[in-house]
Amino acid sequence: MESISESDARENRFLKSENIRLKSENNAMRNYVERLQKTLSALVDLQKEIDNVSRDSNIYLLIHQMVEAALSSVDSENGSLMLLDEDTGELVFVEVIGDAQQRLMNRRMPREAGIASWVMENRQAKMVSDLGSMPRLRLSVNQYTGLESKTMACIPLLDGDRRLGVIEVINTKSGRLFEPADLDILQLVGRLASLAIIAVEKASA
């Protein structure tokens, strides 16, 4: 028969374990809320920039802000914005933030190459939570970006049926894997980024 002291010890271990779990969940939730607040602030600033776009606007700064907002929204340091060359069907890296900047800036991605091209062609967002579970895809991403990729997400930039480009993010600062909630936030950023691109086009016409 189990002694009272053994029963108490087991209950104490359980309570300690639950306390650690709850603290971890609370920290994760607090970090998530902080990211949301930063993202909303970035999106408000971006919206103000869009409302005031003109021929004299710093377009490169605006594109940079789009990518920064995307990275902030999912706690990442590596991301890019690619625009579609409608003549060739290729995606062109027009802004890259992170370790792959020198490797990818102004580079063209061949049609039907990689997840970004699939996202562009199908007009659908795509997230791969754990690239480690897909060795071939992980190897392909690593070879192209030069990064040790663990998780990635990519969203299309659209103007109705027209394809504009994509935003792609790779890995998180903390090392956690992307979750569906990250893709939801990223798509919100993408909608505003699409509006920014359209505004720039109209201002330049």
C-alpha positions as CSV (number, residue, x, y, z in Angstrom):
1,M,0.0,0.0,0.0
2,E,1.4,3.4,-1.0
3,S,2.4,5.5,2.0
4,I,1.0,9.0,2.6
5,S,4.4,10.6,2.2
6,E,4.8,8.8,-1.2
7,S,1.4,10.0,-2.3
8,D,2.2,13.6,-1.3
9,A,5.5,13.5,-3.1
10,R,3.9,12.3,-6.3
11,E,1.2,15.1,-6.0
12,N,3.9,17.7,-5.4
13,R,5.8,16.5,-8.5
14,F,2.6,16.8,-10.5
15,L,1.9,20.3,-9.2
16,K,5.4,21.4,-10.0
17,S,5.1,20.0,-13.5
18,E,1.8,21.8,-14.0
19,N,3.2,25.0,-12.7
20,I,6.1,24.9,-15.1
21,R,3.8,24.1,-18.0
22,L,1.4,27.0,-17.2
23,K,4.3,29.4,-16.9
24,S,5.6,28.3,-20.3
25,E,2.1,28.8,-21.8
26,N,1.8,32.2,-20.2
27,N,5.2,33.3,-21.5
28,A,4.2,32.1,-25.0
29,M,0.9,34.0,-24.8
30,R,2.6,37.1,-23.6
31,N,5.1,37.0,-26.4
32,Y,2.3,36.4,-28.9
33,V,0.4,39.4,-27.7
34,E,3.6,41.6,-27.8
35,R,4.2,40.5,-31.4
36,L,0.6,41.4,-32.3
37,Q,1.0,44.8,-30.8
38,K,4.2,45.5,-32.7
39,T,2.7,44.2,-35.9
40,L,-0.4,46.4,-35.5
41,S,1.8,49.4,-34.9
42,A,3.9,48.6,-37.9
43,L,0.7,48.1,-40.1
44,V,-0.7,51.5,-38.9
45,D,2.6,53.2,-39.9
46,L,2.5,51.3,-43.2
47,Q,-1.1,52.4,-43.9
48,K,-0.1,56.0,-43.3
49,E,2.7,55.7,-45.8
50,I,0.3,54.1,-48.4
51,D,-2.2,57.0,-47.9
52,N,0.6,59.5,-48.8
53,V,2.3,57.7,-51.6
54,S,3.3,60.0,-54.5
55,R,5.9,60.1,-57.3
56,D,8.4,61.5,-54.8
57,S,7.9,58.7,-52.2
58,N,10.8,56.5,-51.2
59,I,9.5,53.3,-52.7
60,Y,12.5,51.3,-51.5
61,L,11.8,52.3,-47.9
62,L,8.2,51.4,-48.3
63,I,9.1,47.9,-49.6
64,H,11.6,47.5,-46.7
65,Q,8.8,48.4,-44.2
66,M,6.5,45.8,-45.8
67,V,9.1,43.0,-45.2
68,E,9.9,44.3,-41.7
69,A,6.2,44.2,-40.8
70,A,6.0,40.6,-42.1
71,L,9.1,39.5,-40.1
72,S,7.8,41.2,-36.9
73,S,4.5,39.5,-37.2
74,V,5.9,36.0,-37.0
75,D,9.1,36.7,-34.9
76,S,11.5,36.1,-37.7
77,E,14.8,37.6,-38.9
78,N,14.9,36.2,-42.4
79,G,12.4,37.2,-45.1
80,S,12.0,38.5,-48.6
81,L,9.6,40.2,-50.9
82,M,9.6,39.0,-54.5
83,L,7.7,40.8,-57.3
84,L,6.4,39.0,-60.4
85,D,8.0,39.9,-63.8
86,E,4.9,39.6,-65.9
87,D,6.9,39.3,-69.1
88,T,9.0,36.3,-68.0
89,G,6.8,34.8,-65.2
90,E,9.8,34.9,-62.9
91,L,9.9,36.1,-59.3
92,V,12.5,38.8,-58.6
93,F,13.9,39.4,-55.1
94,V,13.4,43.1,-54.6
95,E,14.0,43.2,-50.9
96,V,15.7,40.7,-48.6
97,I,16.3,41.0,-44.9
98,G,18.5,38.7,-43.0
99,D,21.5,36.4,-43.6
100,A,20.6,35.6,-47.2
101,Q,20.5,39.2,-48.4
102,Q,23.7,39.3,-50.4
103,R,22.9,35.9,-51.9
104,L,19.4,36.6,-53.0
105,M,19.0,40.4,-53.6
106,N,17.9,41.0,-57.3
107,R,18.1,37.3,-58.0
108,R,15.5,35.7,-60.2
109,M,13.6,32.6,-59.3
110,P,12.7,30.4,-62.4
111,R,9.1,29.6,-63.0
112,E,7.8,26.6,-61.2
113,A,10.8,26.6,-58.9
114,G,10.3,26.3,-55.1
115,I,7.4,27.0,-52.8
116,A,7.3,30.7,-53.7
117,S,6.5,29.9,-57.3
118,W,3.8,27.4,-56.3
119,V,2.2,30.1,-54.0
120,M,2.3,32.6,-56.8
121,E,0.8,30.2,-59.4
122,N,-2.0,29.0,-57.1
123,R,-2.6,32.3,-55.3
124,Q,-2.6,30.4,-52.0
125,A,-0.5,30.8,-48.9
126,K,1.7,27.9,-47.9
127,M,3.3,27.1,-44.6
128,V,5.7,24.3,-43.8
129,S,5.8,23.9,-40.0
130,D,8.7,21.5,-39.8
131,L,11.1,21.3,-42.8
132,G,12.9,18.6,-41.0
133,S,10.1,16.2,-41.7
134,M,10.5,16.9,-45.4
135,P,14.2,16.3,-46.2
136,R,14.0,16.9,-49.9
137,L,12.2,20.2,-49.5
138,R,14.5,21.3,-46.7
139,L,17.5,20.5,-48.8
140,S,16.1,22.5,-51.7
141,V,15.3,25.5,-49.5
142,N,18.8,25.4,-47.8
143,Q,20.6,25.2,-51.2
144,Y,18.6,28.1,-52.6
145,T,18.7,30.5,-49.6
146,G,22.0,29.4,-48.0
147,L,20.2,29.2,-44.7
148,E,19.7,26.2,-42.3
149,S,15.9,26.2,-42.7
150,K,13.6,24.8,-40.0
151,T,10.3,26.3,-40.8
152,M,8.9,28.6,-43.5
153,A,5.8,30.5,-44.7
154,C,4.9,32.2,-47.9
155,I,2.0,34.3,-48.9
156,P,0.8,35.7,-52.3
157,L,0.5,39.4,-53.0
158,L,-2.6,39.9,-55.2
159,D,-4.7,42.6,-56.9
160,G,-7.9,40.6,-57.5
161,D,-7.0,37.9,-60.0
162,R,-3.7,39.6,-60.8
163,R,-0.5,38.2,-59.3
164,L,1.9,40.8,-57.9
165,G,4.4,38.8,-56.0
166,V,5.0,36.9,-52.7
167,I,6.4,37.5,-49.2
168,E,8.4,34.6,-47.8
169,V,9.8,34.2,-44.2
170,I,12.1,31.5,-43.0
171,N,12.7,30.4,-39.4
172,T,11.9,32.2,-36.1
173,K,14.2,34.0,-33.7
174,S,13.3,31.6,-30.9
175,G,13.6,28.5,-33.0
176,R,10.0,27.5,-32.6
177,L,8.1,26.2,-35.6
178,F,5.5,28.3,-37.5
179,E,1.9,27.7,-36.5
180,P,-1.4,28.4,-38.4
181,A,-1.9,31.6,-36.4
182,D,1.4,32.9,-37.8
183,L,0.1,32.3,-41.3
184,D,-3.1,34.2,-40.5
185,I,-1.2,37.2,-39.3
186,L,1.2,37.1,-42.2
187,Q,-1.7,37.1,-44.7
188,L,-3.0,40.3,-43.0
189,V,0.4,41.9,-43.6
190,G,0.3,40.6,-47.2
191,R,-3.1,42.3,-47.9
192,L,-1.7,45.6,-46.8
193,A,1.5,45.1,-48.7
194,S,-0.6,44.4,-51.9
195,L,-2.4,47.7,-51.4
196,A,1.0,49.4,-51.0
197,I,2.3,48.0,-54.3
198,I,-0.9,49.0,-56.1
199,A,-0.6,52.5,-54.7
200,V,3.0,52.8,-55.8
201,E,2.0,51.6,-59.3
202,K,-0.7,54.2,-59.5
203,A,1.5,57.0,-58.3
204,S,4.2,56.1,-60.8
205,A,1.8,55.9,-63.8
